[in-house]
Amino acid sequence: PGISVKHDHSHKANRPTFLNSQGWVTLALVVRVRLGSALTIPIRSWLVEESGQRGKLWVARQLIESVRGNVREARLLIDAWFMRKSLILPLLEQRVRIIGQVRRDTALYLPPEPEPKRRGPKRKYGQRLDAAMLDTLPAQEMNLMLYGKLQRVRLRSAITVARFLKGVPVRAVWCEMRQDDNTWSRPRLILATETELSAQAVVEIYAERWGIEPLFHNLKRWWGVTNLWQQSKGALELWMQIRSTAYALTQLLALKLWESFPLMEIAPWRKGAMITAGLFGQWMRIQFIGLPVRHAYNPKSGNFVMPFPTQDQRLQC
């Protein structure tokens, strides 16, 4: 279900421009853990239908609304495709803080200059920020731990007014990274609705969104998402949720119980290494292999009844 021809934006070498694939929208939770790193935990995934009026923006709104009552002081990190006013403006009314990347040519204006009282509405926009004005902004160079490694970056920032957000004030940050050939990359434009944040804080917080990329890789390659064979949309989303929940639980176990993990029994050659979700998954496969899960299924009620009728000792608490 959900298969259609889609454009591949990665532009990888020796790959087709268009792919026959599915489209998923995933909402994940970023948790800051030990050693200053961040952990990305999948909350829910939704399969986008190949036809109809329910596109990615509608799906994203539904996913966010499904967790709004359980999350306080939420901050949403999104990429450039989802930075649309139809998604952002309703969230701002609910006091959701947003940081996202936008196109470099996004229309940004300086706040309007104070002017004497006059009839009519007040001005929303001041002078437009162009390339010449951007070069006059003060630049900061620093070393930041971004995307898993230490990188040299150059930042410029300003308090601006975004035209596509109907005049909402935002902190605009232009970020350039030092490349291997000792040149600067093209500037990436990041907008934050929290204008009190510094340019460094905006870049460091937004870099935590990158964790969703290895999340997709792990779910597809190591957690069986590529092997899902269900024929209906509902059944496919259910099994996707089961896989995501299992992945999230092992991530949390590795975060919480890493001190008591029997590493020497599972992987003694990794003595002293960090305990990961993959190691926990390997340990659980060893512990629960051969467990008669089907015996717990009640065909009359359609539910799984615990404990199993065989009273397996591995399920005793």
Buried (B, 14 or more C-beta within 10 A) or exposed (E): BBEEEBEEEEEEEEEEEEEEEBBBBBBBEBBEEEEEEBBBBBBBBBBBBEEEEEEBBBBBBBBBEEEEEEEEEBBBBBEBEBBBBEBBEEBBEEEBBBBBBBEEEBEBBBBBEEEEEEEEEEBBBEEEBEEEEBEEBEEEEEEBEBEEEEBBBBBBBBEBBBBBBEBBBBBBBBBBBBEEEEEEEEBBBBBBBBEEBBBBBBBBBBBBBBBBEEBBEBBBEEBBBEEBEEEEEEEBBEBBBEBBBBBBBBBBBBBEEBEEBEBEEBBEEEEEEEBBBBBBBBBBEEEEEEBEEEEBEEEEEEEEEEEBEEEBEEEEE
